[in-house]
Amino acid sequence: NYDPMVLKGGAIDDEQNTKNMIKNIRHITIMLNKRLEEISPDWIFFFHWSEIVSKTIYSKYKCVTIHTGNLPKDRGGSPIQNQILEGKTLSKVNAIVLQDPVDSGDIYNSYPISLQGSLEHIWFSITEVTKILIKDCINGNPKPIPQKGKIKTFKRKKDNKLNLTNLNLTNNQLGYKNIHWISDCKNLISLYL
């Protein structure tokens, strides 16, 4: 049972909606914990998850997040979009231990992918590699290896804050680059430069 969005004088009441969201998250966490206790899973996989997972879950179960990026450099939100903006054409899909801070967990396994082509092609490639990563984890039970190197954390890209004039792209990049943005899993936006 979830509380709806609250309007006040025709506008969204941010304060009440924040309270409702916290209440809803607590409710979902309680229900999820109950269900997990019932089924007692060996593994829980989170695919490019943008929400914070409760420590009560990842401290009790073997939780793995699937993250696309050359770790530890490409931690954080919107890693695919940020890597494309930086001109990267190759990345990795990683199965990592889910822990705090976000995307800092040891790496179970990684596979390379291309960041070139359409968004659909990139996501299809990520999906195919994710299937392999899950099979690797379940069948091989690999020992995770710590991330090594310089840490860099991306901030999540929001389409309403996009400023193309500040991208500093060269003419060559402007000629071929097809930058894809995803905003909150509901809207898919492609910007062709």
C-alpha angles and dihedrals in degrees: 000000000000131000114240127233110284122228122198118191090345093307130097111268100225095187095052092041090053090052090048092048092052090048091049093048091051090050092049091048092052092048092046092050090051092050093046090051089053096051099029097205123209092215136015117198124201115196114214087323116196099187127080111254115221116255087228087069103041094042091055102039137039099260122185128188122204109221130175112217145087097269136251089015098055103049124140138033129351093007096166094050093044093050091050090050089052089055096251115152099179130053141152134249107221135195103210137174108265109236144127127309097048117263093001098112126120115270120250093185143329138204129194123246137178121247091201124103132034124337089247091055092048093049091046089053091048090049093051092048091046090058089055092047092052092049089048091053097045098041101034103029090210123203108245118240122217118252112253130198140040114338120228123172123201123216116229113266117233119197093219091060097049115130111182094187091068096053094090093210119172121237089256091054091047089053099057109012118113107187117198125202129192120198120197098323092278104076125047115199127182120193116196114203 
